[in-house]
Amino acid sequence: MEEEVLGKAYDSRLMRRLLTYMRPYGGVVAASLALLLINSVLQILGPLLTKIAVDRYLAPVQSPVATPLDPYLLPRLSLDRWQGLTQVAGLYLLVVVGVLILDFSQTYLMNYTGQRAMFDLRRQLMTHLQRLEIAYFDRNPVGRLVTRVTTDVDVLNELFASGLVTILGDLLVLSFVVAAMLQLSPGLTGLLLAVMPVVVLITVVFRRTVAQSYRRIRVAVARINAYLQEHVSGIAVLQLFNRESRSGQEFE
């Protein structure tokens, strides 16, 4: 099997197989997604509280038909503004603390789930390797197999623990932001959304380019690990035949 032969960048059947390793931890995943939803709402409250502080207390908009205020009421008005600003600042601080706590909790749960799922995957891979015929190991360098069991599994762990959660979190925040913008100014929101097709097109092109480059990197890492494993394990033979210089040139 040649290392350079690559399959599709995304395989739905393979993804479904990988998701089965998350099934035993469905309760933890559900709790993490619930925390993610609450966290997304809190992230939207921060800018809204800032808007309230500016519009109501820092730079309130005066009506053109408003009557002049009694000079004796100005101190009272300033006190009310200060109290209101203090309340908004307190709420903002609570939101920040809540976001930090939810971020930590959600990250902890997803990393726990990812580590447990990858442990199950590694255990299954190890059992599978032990049952393979000797001819399989003659065709595939040990270094390449080690890369599959260690480095590539770590990449899958990053996908489950960070990648999927980041995508879902960004989608939720974006949805809430668009909903809030439509509530505040539908016309301005429409103008902003008009450029979305261009952004999506650029993102798709960039994703495909990066995916191809990343896959080539994974192939190169596997080949390097295979080369190192073979030559380090056979270093005595290399020294016996005085092949150190030639081996170094081949590695470069």
C-alpha positions as MATLAB code, in Angstrom:
seq = 'MEEEVLGKAYDSRLMRRLLTYMRPYGGVVAASLALLLINSVLQILGPLLTKIAVDRYLAPVQSPVATPLDPYLLPRLSLDRWQGLTQVAGLYLLVVVGVLILDFSQTYLMNYTGQRAMFDLRRQLMTHLQRLEIAYFDRNPVGRLVTRVTTDVDVLNELFASGLVTILGDLLVLSFVVAAMLQLSPGLTGLLLAVMPVVVLITVVFRRTVAQSYRRIRVAVARINAYLQEHVSGIAVLQLFNRESRSGQEFE';
ca = [
       0.000    0.000    0.000;
       1.554    3.261   -1.104;
       1.582    6.070    1.394;
       1.019    8.670   -1.329;
      -2.357    7.190   -2.321;
      -4.921    9.362   -0.579;
      -8.658    9.013   -0.299;
     -11.265   11.704   -0.105;
     -10.650   14.688    2.149;
     -13.989   14.012    3.817;
     -15.624   10.603    4.006;
     -19.076   10.596    5.600;
     -18.965    6.833    6.163;
     -15.639    7.106    7.956;
     -16.911   10.036   10.016;
     -19.907    8.002   11.153;
     -17.569    5.212   12.215;
     -15.492    7.660   14.223;
     -18.567    9.130   15.893;
     -19.477    5.680   17.198;
     -16.561    5.996   19.608;
     -18.343    8.987   21.172;
     -21.590    7.071   21.679;
     -20.684    5.598   25.112;
     -20.146    9.149   26.358;
     -23.334   10.637   24.938;
     -24.417   12.081   28.298;
     -21.166   13.987   28.720;
     -21.348   15.242   25.141;
     -24.949   16.420   25.677;
     -23.931   18.284   28.841;
     -21.037   19.894   26.977;
     -23.334   21.010   24.155;
     -25.775   22.496   26.685;
     -22.936   24.463   28.273;
     -21.865   25.560   24.802;
     -25.357   26.906   24.076;
     -25.488   28.854   27.352;
     -21.978   30.158   26.764;
     -22.930   31.403   23.296;
     -25.853   33.350   24.766;
     -23.624   34.918   27.421;
     -21.112   35.977   24.780;
     -23.869   37.936   23.061;
     -24.947   39.594   26.325;
     -21.540   41.250   26.714;
     -21.860   43.561   23.676;
     -25.531   44.202   24.500;
     -24.609   45.365   28.006;
     -21.958   47.624   26.493;
     -24.607   49.105   24.198;
     -26.921   49.738   27.148;
     -24.132   51.417   29.124;
     -23.245   53.737   26.248;
     -26.764   54.571   25.068;
     -28.350   55.077   28.494;
     -25.599   56.316   30.774;
     -22.407   57.379   28.982;
     -23.795   59.155   25.915;
     -27.602   59.211   26.115;
     -29.399   60.498   23.037;
     -31.325   63.685   23.755;
     -34.692   64.197   22.102;
     -34.878   67.368   19.945;
     -38.128   68.358   21.691;
     -36.886   67.714   25.217;
     -37.328   70.558   27.691;
     -34.325   71.988   29.557;
     -33.640   70.204   32.803;
     -33.940   71.942   36.129;
     -30.406   72.655   37.430;
     -31.429   71.171   40.787;
     -32.212   67.849   39.076;
     -28.778   67.510   37.437;
     -27.048   66.037   40.533;
     -29.864   63.531   40.907;
     -29.601   62.636   37.215;
     -25.829   62.166   37.505;
     -26.335   59.930   40.545;
     -28.885   57.811   38.674;
     -26.512   57.473   35.736;
     -23.662   56.428   38.014;
     -25.819   53.838   39.753;
     -27.105   52.515   36.441;
     -23.594   52.322   35.011;
     -22.425   50.494   38.129;
     -25.228   47.964   37.785;
     -24.424   47.373   34.114;
     -20.731   46.987   34.952;
     -21.607   44.452   37.655;
     -23.737   42.469   35.228;
     -20.952   42.603   32.650;
     -18.487   41.261   35.218;
     -20.868   38.416   36.038;
     -21.183   37.625   32.332;
     -17.388   37.519   31.937;
     -17.021   35.222   34.949;
     -19.832   33.024   33.650;
     -18.190   32.755   30.226;
     -14.876   31.762   31.815;
     -16.507   29.106   33.998;
     -18.539   27.698   31.120;
     -15.499   27.711   28.829;
     -13.496   25.753   31.380;
     -16.309   23.296   32.095;
     -17.146   22.692   28.462;
     -13.480   22.319   27.463;
     -12.866   19.913   30.338;
     -15.845   17.743   29.413;
     -14.978   17.576   25.720;
     -11.307   16.843   26.385;
     -12.314   14.121   28.823;
     -14.643   12.627   26.233;
     -12.050   12.905   23.482;
      -9.353   11.243   25.578;
     -11.640    8.376   26.578;
     -12.820    7.850   22.996;
      -9.263    7.896   21.666;
      -8.212    5.447   24.376;
     -10.882    3.065   23.126;
      -9.695    3.608   19.550;
      -6.037    3.003   20.441;
      -6.933   -0.152   22.325;
      -8.901   -1.452   19.358;
      -6.070   -0.559   16.972;
      -3.526   -2.343   19.149;
      -5.688   -5.452   19.293;
      -6.136   -5.322   15.522;
      -2.394   -4.961   14.875;
      -1.612   -7.951   17.049;
      -3.927  -10.118   14.959;
      -2.424   -9.176   11.588;
      -0.242  -11.543    9.622;
       3.538  -11.159    9.533;
       3.380  -10.362    5.809;
       1.497   -7.159    6.605;
       4.418   -5.846    8.655;
       6.788   -6.757    5.822;
       4.793   -4.530    3.464;
       4.308   -1.623    5.892;
       7.173    0.011    7.809;
       6.771   -0.065   11.574;
       7.336    3.692   11.814;
       4.349    4.312    9.584;
       2.165    2.102   11.755;
       3.374    3.846   14.908;
       2.405    7.174   13.347;
      -1.082    5.853   12.634;
      -1.571    4.636   16.194;
      -0.088    7.679   17.965;
       0.146   10.915   15.975;
      -2.897   10.418   13.771;
      -5.026    9.407   16.749;
      -3.917   12.591   18.523;
      -5.151   14.571   15.524;
      -8.528   12.843   15.836;
      -8.584   13.770   19.510;
      -8.100   17.427   18.575;
     -10.985   17.099   16.138;
     -13.375   15.748   18.768;
     -12.158   17.862   21.689;
     -11.673   21.201   19.932;
     -12.541   21.229   16.240;
     -16.199   20.221   16.337;
     -16.879   22.272   19.455;
     -15.274   25.365   17.934;
     -17.349   25.013   14.776;
     -20.599   24.570   16.697;
     -19.773   27.443   19.045;
     -18.960   29.806   16.186;
     -22.167   28.864   14.369;
     -24.258   29.499   17.479;
     -22.610   32.852   18.187;
     -22.980   33.877   14.543;
     -26.668   32.941   14.578;
     -27.325   34.963   17.734;
     -25.364   37.927   16.368;
     -27.340   37.945   13.130;
     -30.613   37.707   15.073;
     -29.605   40.648   17.273;
     -28.517   42.688   14.245;
     -31.820   42.029   12.498;
     -33.624   43.244   15.604;
     -31.557   46.443   15.779;
     -31.269   47.339   12.083;
     -32.668   45.041    9.376;
     -31.448   47.282    6.550;
     -27.852   47.436    7.736;
     -27.894   43.717    8.433;
     -29.053   43.055    4.873;
     -26.123   45.069    3.509;
     -23.682   43.086    5.616;
     -25.191   39.753    4.610;
     -24.940   40.720    0.930;
     -21.187   40.060    1.015;
     -21.590   36.641    2.641;
     -21.543   34.682   -0.667;
     -18.113   36.129   -1.449;
     -16.853   35.255    2.034;
     -18.220   31.714    1.742;
     -16.570   31.256   -1.667;
     -13.194   32.429   -0.369;
     -13.551   30.165    2.661;
     -14.309   27.102    0.514;
     -11.314   27.714   -1.751;
      -9.036   28.314    1.227;
     -10.312   25.198    3.012;
      -9.621   22.966    0.028;
      -6.116   24.353   -0.402;
      -5.290   23.990    3.278;
      -6.773   20.481    3.419;
      -4.572   19.288    0.563;
      -1.470   20.825    2.125;
      -2.285   19.351    5.516;
      -2.742   15.871    4.078;
       0.620   16.102    2.317;
       2.150   17.067    5.651;
       0.619   14.006    7.310;
       2.085   11.787    4.575;
       5.516   13.383    5.018;
       5.382   12.910    8.797;
       4.510    9.236    8.373;
       7.400    8.717    5.947;
       9.846   10.483    8.260;
       8.762    8.398   11.237;
       9.051    5.215    9.199;
      12.545    6.156    8.037;
      13.706    7.069   11.540;
      12.317    3.900   13.077;
      14.005    1.668   10.522;
      17.382    3.395   10.714;
      17.470    3.892   14.483;
      16.515    0.273   15.131;
      19.149   -0.821   12.595;
      21.868    1.615   13.666;
      24.234   -1.248   14.498;
      24.001   -2.539   10.927;
      24.556    0.979    9.537;
      27.694    1.406   11.599;
      28.906   -2.065   10.685;
      28.790   -1.220    6.971;
      29.879    2.430    7.481;
      26.629    3.812    6.021;
      26.096    6.735    8.407;
      26.899    9.433    5.834;
      24.775    7.841    3.134;
      21.883    7.428    5.546;
      22.106   11.091    6.574;
      22.072   12.195    2.939;
      19.003   10.071    2.238;
      17.204   11.599    5.212;
      17.947   15.121    3.996;
];
